[in-house]
């Protein structure tokens, strides 16, 4: 548990990096003719994970990225914000929930108005609103996680010192 408490941010960044990176790897694998491996990635991200609509996806060469532009920006944004959090982790206070709601609202408005057919979204709008939402979410959640894991590490350290102090003594 002590290892996890010290390295949780690395673990989160690796998970989000992998989750954002695999969809980009799929079209590269297709272009290298590693079709089975690419198809496995496309399968992993199929609906309900992502709609994978070509009109809302990036392409690398002739091949579609395995997730839509919005999802790629959400996952990639979480990874990038997590990497930026490394620099400010002990100084950054959690984002107030009201500010978080304001910052994720553009994503919700963009998505809902597009689904309802009120307008068509563009890839820059999908990507920017997703980046804003993922950054705001990291800013809201990660300071709490950092404090919680610091408490766990401190508690584990004091428990270990207690245990070391009682071992090896006279019986």
C-alpha positions in Angstrom: 0.0 0.0 0.0 2.9 2.3 0.7 4.2 1.9 -2.9 0.7 2.8 -4.3 0.5 5.8 -1.9 3.8 7.1 -3.3 3.3 6.3 -6.9 -0.5 6.7 -7.5 0.1 9.7 -9.9 2.5 7.7 -12.0 0.0 4.9 -12.2 -2.9 7.2 -13.1 -0.8 8.9 -15.8 0.3 5.6 -17.3 -3.3 4.3 -17.3 -4.7 7.5 -19.0 -1.7 7.6 -21.4 -2.2 4.0 -22.4 -6.0 4.5 -22.7 -5.4 7.5 -25.0 -2.4 6.0 -26.8 -4.0 2.7 -27.9 -6.6 4.3 -30.1 -3.8 6.2 -31.9 -1.8 3.0 -32.2 -4.7 1.2 -34.0 -4.4 3.1 -37.4 -0.7 2.8 -37.2 -0.9 -0.9 -36.8 -3.3 -1.1 -39.8 -0.9 0.8 -42.0 1.9 -1.6 -41.0 -0.5 -4.5 -41.8 -0.8 -5.7 -38.2 -4.5 -6.1 -38.8 -5.4 -8.5 -36.0 -3.7 -6.4 -33.4 -5.4 -3.2 -34.7 -8.8 -4.9 -34.8 -8.4 -5.9 -31.2 -7.9 -2.3 -30.3 -10.9 -1.2 -32.4 -12.9 -4.0 -30.6 -11.9 -2.8 -27.1 -13.1 0.7 -27.8 -16.3 -0.2 -29.7 -19.7 0.9 -28.5 -20.7 1.5 -25.7 -17.2 2.8 -25.0 -17.2 5.0 -28.1 -19.5 5.3 -31.1 -16.5 5.4 -33.4 -18.3 7.4 -36.0 -15.9 8.2 -38.9 -17.3 11.7 -39.3 -16.3 12.5 -35.7 -12.9 10.8 -35.6 -9.4 11.6 -36.6 -7.6 9.6 -39.3 -4.0 8.7 -39.6 -3.4 8.1 -43.2 -6.4 6.2 -44.5 -7.2 4.6 -41.1 -9.5 5.9 -38.4 -8.3 6.4 -34.8 -10.1 4.0 -32.5 -12.1 6.6 -30.6 -13.8 9.8 -31.5 -12.2 13.2 -31.3 -14.0 14.1 -28.0 -13.0 10.8 -26.3 -9.4 11.1 -27.5 -9.2 14.7 -26.1 -10.8 13.6 -22.8 -8.4 10.7 -22.2 -5.4 12.5 -23.6 -6.3 15.7 -21.6 -6.5 13.7 -18.4 -3.0 12.3 -19.1 -1.6 15.7 -19.9 -3.3 17.4 -16.9 -2.0 14.6 -14.7 1.6 15.2 -16.0 1.2 18.9 -15.3 -0.1 18.1 -11.8 3.3 16.6 -11.0 4.7 20.1 -11.1 2.1 21.6 -8.7 0.9 18.6 -6.7 1.8 20.0 -3.3 0.6 23.6 -4.0 -2.6 23.2 -6.0 -5.9 23.4 -4.1 -8.9 21.5 -5.4 -11.0 23.3 -7.9 -14.3 24.5 -6.3 -17.2 22.3 -7.5 -19.1 25.4 -8.9 -16.1 26.3 -11.0 -15.8 22.7 -12.2 -19.5 22.7 -13.3 -18.9 25.9 -15.2 -15.8 24.4 -16.9 -17.5 21.2 -17.9 -20.7 22.9 -19.1 -19.3 23.7 -22.6 -18.7 19.9 -23.2 -22.2 19.1 -22.0 -23.8 21.9 -24.2 -21.7 20.9 -27.2 -22.6 17.2 -26.9 -26.3 17.6 -26.1 -27.0 20.2 -28.8 -25.3 18.0 -31.3 -27.2 14.8 -30.2 -30.5 16.7 -30.4 -29.7 17.9 -33.9 -29.8 21.6 -33.0 -26.4 22.1 -34.7 -23.3 20.3 -35.9 -20.2 20.4 -33.8 -16.8 20.8 -35.2 -13.7 18.8 -34.3 -11.9 21.8 -32.7 -15.0 22.5 -30.5 -15.2 18.8 -29.5 -11.5 18.6 -28.7 -11.3 21.9 -26.9 -14.4 21.3 -24.7 -13.1 17.8 -23.9 -9.7 19.1 -23.0 -11.3 21.8 -20.8 -13.5 19.2 -19.0 -10.7 16.7 -18.4 -8.3 19.4 -17.1 -11.0 20.7 -14.8 -11.8 17.2 -13.5 -8.1 16.5 -12.8 -7.9 19.8 -11.0 -11.0 18.9 -8.9 -10.1 15.3 -8.1 -6.3 15.0 -8.0 -5.6 17.3 -5.1 -8.0 15.2 -3.0 -6.3 12.0 -4.1 -2.9 13.5 -3.4 -3.9 14.4 0.2 -5.6 11.0 0.8 -2.5 9.1 -0.5 -0.2 11.3 1.6 -2.3 10.4 4.7 -2.1 6.7 3.8 1.7 6.9 3.4 2.1 8.8 6.6 -0.1 6.3 8.5 1.7 3.4 7.0 5.0 4.9 7.9 4.0 5.5 11.5 2.6 1.9 11.8 5.9 0.5 10.4 7.9 2.5 12.9 5.7 1.2 15.7 6.1 -2.3 14.5 9.9 -1.9 14.2 10.1 -0.5 17.7 8.3 -3.5 19.2 10.2 -6.2 17.3 13.4 -7.7 18.5 13.0 -6.6 22.1 13.1 -8.9 25.1 10.2 -11.2 25.6 
